[in-house]
Amino acid sequence: MIPRNPSKIFRSRWSALLWAAGVIFTAVTTIGFGSAKPEAKPESALTDVTGTEVSNADLAVLRNFIGN
């Protein structure tokens, strides 16, 4: 993407603009723009690190351990 002599790119504004447009075009074609709306996650119960749901009994054990 960068030519052998990068100083030649920036001697002219037009060549610098064309080079930058090429970089942006390459980035957009390989990665894309992304989704228009972020996908909303459905509301669900709390989960721990393993992915299992946290119950009220688990919270009570933690509350007892902390001392509240």
Backbone atoms as SQL, in Angstrom:
CREATE TABLE atoms (id INTEGER PRIMARY KEY, chain TEXT, resi INTEGER, resn TEXT, atom TEXT, x REAL, y REAL, z REAL);
INSERT INTO atoms VALUES
  (1, 'A', 1, 'MET', 'N', 0.819, -1.176, 0.000),
  (2, 'A', 1, 'MET', 'CA', 0.000, 0.000, 0.000),
  (3, 'A', 1, 'MET', 'C', 0.869, 1.247, 0.000),
  (4, 'A', 2, 'ILE', 'N', 1.996, 1.235, 0.687),
  (5, 'A', 2, 'ILE', 'CA', 2.889, 2.393, 0.674),
  (6, 'A', 2, 'ILE', 'C', 3.914, 2.175, -0.434),
  (7, 'A', 3, 'PRO', 'N', 4.076, 3.165, -1.299),
  (8, 'A', 3, 'PRO', 'CA', 5.043, 3.007, -2.399),
  (9, 'A', 3, 'PRO', 'C', 6.485, 3.007, -1.889),
  (10, 'A', 4, 'ARG', 'N', 7.392, 2.713, -2.796),
  (11, 'A', 4, 'ARG', 'CA', 8.808, 2.637, -2.424),
  (12, 'A', 4, 'ARG', 'C', 9.324, 3.970, -1.883),
  (13, 'A', 5, 'ASN', 'N', 8.897, 5.055, -2.478),
  (14, 'A', 5, 'ASN', 'CA', 9.331, 6.375, -2.041),
  (15, 'A', 5, 'ASN', 'C', 8.102, 7.158, -1.591),
  (16, 'A', 6, 'PRO', 'N', 7.744, 7.092, -0.301),
  (17, 'A', 6, 'PRO', 'CA', 6.515, 7.738, 0.151),
  (18, 'A', 6, 'PRO', 'C', 6.524, 9.255, 0.039),
  (19, 'A', 7, 'SER', 'N', 7.686, 9.873, -0.049),
  (20, 'A', 7, 'SER', 'CA', 7.714, 11.328, -0.160),
  (21, 'A', 7, 'SER', 'C', 7.113, 11.799, -1.484),
  (22, 'A', 8, 'LYS', 'N', 7.077, 10.940, -2.505),
  (23, 'A', 8, 'LYS', 'CA', 6.475, 11.318, -3.789),
  (24, 'A', 8, 'LYS', 'C', 4.961, 11.465, -3.681),
  (25, 'A', 9, 'ILE', 'N', 4.349, 10.786, -2.703),
  (26, 'A', 9, 'ILE', 'CA', 2.897, 10.867, -2.548),
  (27, 'A', 9, 'ILE', 'C', 2.489, 12.284, -2.182),
  (28, 'A', 10, 'PHE', 'N', 3.231, 12.898, -1.301),
  (29, 'A', 10, 'PHE', 'CA', 2.812, 14.162, -0.716),
  (30, 'A', 10, 'PHE', 'C', 3.411, 15.386, -1.404),
  (31, 'A', 11, 'ARG', 'N', 4.005, 15.201, -2.583),
  (32, 'A', 11, 'ARG', 'CA', 4.475, 16.358, -3.353),
  (33, 'A', 11, 'ARG', 'C', 3.298, 17.104, -3.967),
  (34, 'A', 12, 'SER', 'N', 2.250, 16.379, -4.246),
  (35, 'A', 12, 'SER', 'CA', 1.057, 16.982, -4.837),
  (36, 'A', 12, 'SER', 'C', -0.133, 16.679, -3.937),
  (37, 'A', 13, 'ARG', 'N', -0.988, 17.684, -3.775),
  (38, 'A', 13, 'ARG', 'CA', -2.191, 17.471, -2.958),
  (39, 'A', 13, 'ARG', 'C', -3.095, 16.429, -3.591),
  (40, 'A', 14, 'TRP', 'N', -3.199, 16.461, -4.896),
  (41, 'A', 14, 'TRP', 'CA', -4.095, 15.533, -5.584),
  (42, 'A', 14, 'TRP', 'C', -3.620, 14.091, -5.442),
  (43, 'A', 15, 'SER', 'N', -2.330, 13.880, -5.541),
  (44, 'A', 15, 'SER', 'CA', -1.845, 12.502, -5.383),
  (45, 'A', 15, 'SER', 'C', -2.031, 12.040, -3.940),
  (46, 'A', 16, 'ALA', 'N', -1.878, 12.962, -2.965),
  (47, 'A', 16, 'ALA', 'CA', -2.107, 12.595, -1.573),
  (48, 'A', 16, 'ALA', 'C', -3.578, 12.265, -1.339),
  (49, 'A', 17, 'LEU', 'N', -4.475, 13.047, -1.952),
  (50, 'A', 17, 'LEU', 'CA', -5.906, 12.767, -1.815),
  (51, 'A', 17, 'LEU', 'C', -6.280, 11.443, -2.471),
  (52, 'A', 18, 'LEU', 'N', -5.737, 11.174, -3.623),
  (53, 'A', 18, 'LEU', 'CA', -6.026, 9.892, -4.298),
  (54, 'A', 18, 'LEU', 'C', -5.480, 8.716, -3.485),
  (55, 'A', 19, 'TRP', 'N', -4.296, 8.872, -2.927),
  (56, 'A', 19, 'TRP', 'CA', -3.725, 7.809, -2.107),
  (57, 'A', 19, 'TRP', 'C', -4.595, 7.573, -0.878),
  (58, 'A', 20, 'ALA', 'N', -5.035, 8.654, -0.200),
  (59, 'A', 20, 'ALA', 'CA', -5.882, 8.519, 0.977),
  (60, 'A', 20, 'ALA', 'C', -7.226, 7.898, 0.616),
  (61, 'A', 21, 'ALA', 'N', -7.785, 8.277, -0.532),
  (62, 'A', 21, 'ALA', 'CA', -9.046, 7.682, -0.979),
  (63, 'A', 21, 'ALA', 'C', -8.877, 6.187, -1.223),
  (64, 'A', 22, 'GLY', 'N', -7.734, 5.788, -1.760),
  (65, 'A', 22, 'GLY', 'CA', -7.469, 4.368, -1.966),
  (66, 'A', 22, 'GLY', 'C', -7.369, 3.601, -0.664),
  (67, 'A', 23, 'VAL', 'N', -6.751, 4.221, 0.338),
  (68, 'A', 23, 'VAL', 'CA', -6.643, 3.579, 1.648),
  (69, 'A', 23, 'VAL', 'C', -8.028, 3.422, 2.263),
  (70, 'A', 24, 'ILE', 'N', -8.853, 4.469, 2.194),
  (71, 'A', 24, 'ILE', 'CA', -10.201, 4.407, 2.750),
  (72, 'A', 24, 'ILE', 'C', -11.049, 3.402, 1.992),
  (73, 'A', 25, 'PHE', 'N', -10.942, 3.385, 0.663),
  (74, 'A', 25, 'PHE', 'CA', -11.703, 2.423, -0.138),
  (75, 'A', 25, 'PHE', 'C', -11.328, 0.992, 0.235),
  (76, 'A', 26, 'THR', 'N', -10.048, 0.740, 0.396),
  (77, 'A', 26, 'THR', 'CA', -9.596, -0.605, 0.769),
  (78, 'A', 26, 'THR', 'C', -10.128, -1.001, 2.143),
  (79, 'A', 27, 'ALA', 'N', -10.110, -0.057, 3.095),
  (80, 'A', 27, 'ALA', 'CA', -10.612, -0.358, 4.435),
  (81, 'A', 27, 'ALA', 'C', -12.104, -0.646, 4.409),
  (82, 'A', 28, 'VAL', 'N', -12.860, 0.130, 3.651),
  (83, 'A', 28, 'VAL', 'CA', -14.314, -0.066, 3.610),
  (84, 'A', 28, 'VAL', 'C', -14.668, -1.366, 2.909),
  (85, 'A', 29, 'THR', 'N', -13.966, -1.711, 1.851),
  (86, 'A', 29, 'THR', 'CA', -14.300, -2.945, 1.137),
  (87, 'A', 29, 'THR', 'C', -13.900, -4.187, 1.926),
  (88, 'A', 30, 'THR', 'N', -12.841, -4.105, 2.730),
  (89, 'A', 30, 'THR', 'CA', -12.444, -5.292, 3.481),
  (90, 'A', 30, 'THR', 'C', -13.199, -5.423, 4.798),
  (91, 'A', 31, 'ILE', 'N', -13.468, -4.305, 5.472),
  (92, 'A', 31, 'ILE', 'CA', -14.113, -4.361, 6.782),
  (93, 'A', 31, 'ILE', 'C', -15.592, -4.034, 6.688),
  (94, 'A', 32, 'GLY', 'N', -15.952, -3.057, 5.914),
  (95, 'A', 32, 'GLY', 'CA', -17.346, -2.651, 5.771),
  (96, 'A', 32, 'GLY', 'C', -17.683, -1.510, 6.707),
  (97, 'A', 33, 'PHE', 'N', -18.904, -1.019, 6.589),
  (98, 'A', 33, 'PHE', 'CA', -19.358, 0.105, 7.395),
  (99, 'A', 33, 'PHE', 'C', -19.867, -0.329, 8.762),
  (100, 'A', 34, 'GLY', 'N', -20.316, -1.547, 8.902),
  (101, 'A', 34, 'GLY', 'CA', -20.925, -1.996, 10.140),
  (102, 'A', 34, 'GLY', 'C', -22.430, -1.914, 10.036),
  (103, 'A', 35, 'SER', 'N', -23.100, -2.361, 11.079),
  (104, 'A', 35, 'SER', 'CA', -24.551, -2.353, 11.058),
  (105, 'A', 35, 'SER', 'C', -25.067, -0.957, 11.358),
  (106, 'A', 36, 'ALA', 'N', -26.219, -0.632, 10.797),
  (107, 'A', 36, 'ALA', 'CA', -26.801, 0.688, 10.988),
  (108, 'A', 36, 'ALA', 'C', -27.274, 0.862, 12.430),
  (109, 'A', 37, 'LYS', 'N', -27.895, -0.159, 12.988),
  (110, 'A', 37, 'LYS', 'CA', -28.376, -0.109, 14.354),
  (111, 'A', 37, 'LYS', 'C', -27.655, -1.181, 15.172),
  (112, 'A', 38, 'PRO', 'N', -27.199, -0.824, 16.355),
  (113, 'A', 38, 'PRO', 'CA', -26.634, -1.874, 17.198),
  (114, 'A', 38, 'PRO', 'C', -27.750, -2.820, 17.653),
  (115, 'A', 39, 'GLU', 'N', -27.451, -4.079, 17.634),
  (116, 'A', 39, 'GLU', 'CA', -28.457, -5.062, 18.023),
  (117, 'A', 39, 'GLU', 'C', -28.670, -5.006, 19.526),
  (118, 'A', 40, 'ALA', 'N', -29.919, -4.864, 19.913),
  (119, 'A', 40, 'ALA', 'CA', -30.244, -4.808, 21.337),
  (120, 'A', 40, 'ALA', 'C', -30.238, -6.218, 21.909),
  (121, 'A', 41, 'LYS', 'N', -29.558, -6.359, 23.027),
  (122, 'A', 41, 'LYS', 'CA', -29.530, -7.660, 23.687),
  (123, 'A', 41, 'LYS', 'C', -30.828, -7.832, 24.457),
  (124, 'A', 42, 'PRO', 'N', -31.419, -8.993, 24.381),
  (125, 'A', 42, 'PRO', 'CA', -32.655, -9.204, 25.135),
  (126, 'A', 42, 'PRO', 'C', -32.365, -9.192, 26.629),
  (127, 'A', 43, 'GLU', 'N', -33.295, -8.626, 27.382),
  (128, 'A', 43, 'GLU', 'CA', -33.099, -8.594, 28.823),
  (129, 'A', 43, 'GLU', 'C', -33.208, -10.014, 29.372),
  (130, 'A', 44, 'SER', 'N', -32.257, -10.364, 30.151),
  (131, 'A', 44, 'SER', 'CA', -32.263, -11.698, 30.740),
  (132, 'A', 44, 'SER', 'C', -31.778, -11.592, 32.177),
  (133, 'A', 45, 'ALA', 'N', -31.814, -12.688, 32.845),
  (134, 'A', 45, 'ALA', 'CA', -31.374, -12.730, 34.242),
  (135, 'A', 45, 'ALA', 'C', -29.859, -12.555, 34.302),
  (136, 'A', 46, 'LEU', 'N', -29.374, -12.224, 35.469),
  (137, 'A', 46, 'LEU', 'CA', -27.936, -12.099, 35.664),
  (138, 'A', 46, 'LEU', 'C', -27.272, -13.456, 35.460),
  (139, 'A', 47, 'THR', 'N', -26.087, -13.428, 34.873),
  (140, 'A', 47, 'THR', 'CA', -25.327, -14.666, 34.693),
  (141, 'A', 47, 'THR', 'C', -23.947, -14.478, 35.295),
  (142, 'A', 48, 'ASP', 'N', -23.351, -15.595, 35.720),
  (143, 'A', 48, 'ASP', 'CA', -21.998, -15.520, 36.248),
  (144, 'A', 48, 'ASP', 'C', -21.004, -15.804, 35.133),
  (145, 'A', 49, 'VAL', 'N', -19.751, -15.977, 35.497),
  (146, 'A', 49, 'VAL', 'CA', -18.698, -16.169, 34.506),
  (147, 'A', 49, 'VAL', 'C', -18.914, -17.433, 33.686),
  (148, 'A', 50, 'THR', 'N', -19.457, -18.459, 34.287),
  (149, 'A', 50, 'THR', 'CA', -19.656, -19.722, 33.575),
  (150, 'A', 50, 'THR', 'C', -20.876, -19.695, 32.662),
  (151, 'A', 51, 'GLY', 'N', -21.716, -18.651, 32.794),
  (152, 'A', 51, 'GLY', 'CA', -22.891, -18.537, 31.949),
  (153, 'A', 51, 'GLY', 'C', -24.166, -19.021, 32.591),
  (154, 'A', 52, 'THR', 'N', -24.088, -19.528, 33.817),
  (155, 'A', 52, 'THR', 'CA', -25.294, -19.977, 34.507),
  (156, 'A', 52, 'THR', 'C', -25.974, -18.793, 35.187),
  (157, 'A', 53, 'GLU', 'N', -27.280, -18.891, 35.324),
  (158, 'A', 53, 'GLU', 'CA', -28.033, -17.799, 35.921),
  (159, 'A', 53, 'GLU', 'C', -27.758, -17.698, 37.414),
  (160, 'A', 54, 'VAL', 'N', -27.747, -16.468, 37.911),
  (161, 'A', 54, 'VAL', 'CA', -27.531, -16.214, 39.329),
  (162, 'A', 54, 'VAL', 'C', -28.891, -16.168, 40.004),
  (163, 'A', 55, 'SER', 'N', -29.053, -16.970, 41.041),
  (164, 'A', 55, 'SER', 'CA', -30.338, -17.017, 41.744),
  (165, 'A', 55, 'SER', 'C', -30.293, -16.125, 42.980),
  (166, 'A', 56, 'ASN', 'N', -31.454, -15.913, 43.572),
  (167, 'A', 56, 'ASN', 'CA', -31.531, -15.135, 44.807),
  (168, 'A', 56, 'ASN', 'C', -30.788, -15.829, 45.945),
  (169, 'A', 57, 'ALA', 'N', -30.771, -17.154, 45.954),
  (170, 'A', 57, 'ALA', 'CA', -30.036, -17.882, 46.981),
  (171, 'A', 57, 'ALA', 'C', -28.536, -17.614, 46.859),
  (172, 'A', 58, 'ASP', 'N', -28.043, -17.561, 45.638),
  (173, 'A', 58, 'ASP', 'CA', -26.624, -17.245, 45.431),
  (174, 'A', 58, 'ASP', 'C', -26.301, -15.841, 45.951),
  (175, 'A', 59, 'LEU', 'N', -27.185, -14.893, 45.679),
  (176, 'A', 59, 'LEU', 'CA', -26.977, -13.531, 46.155),
  (177, 'A', 59, 'LEU', 'C', -27.029, -13.462, 47.677),
  (178, 'A', 60, 'ALA', 'N', -27.907, -14.251, 48.282),
  (179, 'A', 60, 'ALA', 'CA', -27.982, -14.281, 49.742),
  (180, 'A', 60, 'ALA', 'C', -26.698, -14.831, 50.344),
  (181, 'A', 61, 'VAL', 'N', -26.109, -15.848, 49.734),
  (182, 'A', 61, 'VAL', 'CA', -24.844, -16.413, 50.217),
  (183, 'A', 61, 'VAL', 'C', -23.745, -15.357, 50.131),
  (184, 'A', 62, 'LEU', 'N', -23.700, -14.610, 49.043),
  (185, 'A', 62, 'LEU', 'CA', -22.705, -13.570, 48.897),
  (186, 'A', 62, 'LEU', 'C', -22.910, -12.447, 49.905),
  (187, 'A', 63, 'ARG', 'N', -24.179, -12.075, 50.124),
  (188, 'A', 63, 'ARG', 'CA', -24.483, -11.036, 51.104),
  (189, 'A', 63, 'ARG', 'C', -24.046, -11.476, 52.510),
  (190, 'A', 64, 'ASN', 'N', -24.265, -12.723, 52.831),
  (191, 'A', 64, 'ASN', 'CA', -23.873, -13.271, 54.127),
  (192, 'A', 64, 'ASN', 'C', -22.342, -13.298, 54.250),
  (193, 'A', 65, 'PHE', 'N', -21.675, -13.637, 53.159),
  (194, 'A', 65, 'PHE', 'CA', -20.210, -13.697, 53.172),
  (195, 'A', 65, 'PHE', 'C', -19.593, -12.321, 53.352),
  (196, 'A', 66, 'ILE', 'N', -20.173, -11.314, 52.701),
  (197, 'A', 66, 'ILE', 'CA', -19.662, -9.948, 52.813),
  (198, 'A', 66, 'ILE', 'C', -19.939, -9.380, 54.189),
  (199, 'A', 67, 'GLY', 'N', -21.064, -9.750, 54.776),
  (200, 'A', 67, 'GLY', 'CA', -21.386, -9.297, 56.117),
  (201, 'A', 67, 'GLY', 'C', -22.479, -8.270, 56.171),
  (202, 'A', 68, 'ASN', 'N', -23.260, -8.129, 55.134),
  (203, 'A', 68, 'ASN', 'CA', -24.379, -7.170, 55.146),
  (204, 'A', 68, 'ASN', 'C', -25.641, -7.854, 55.507);
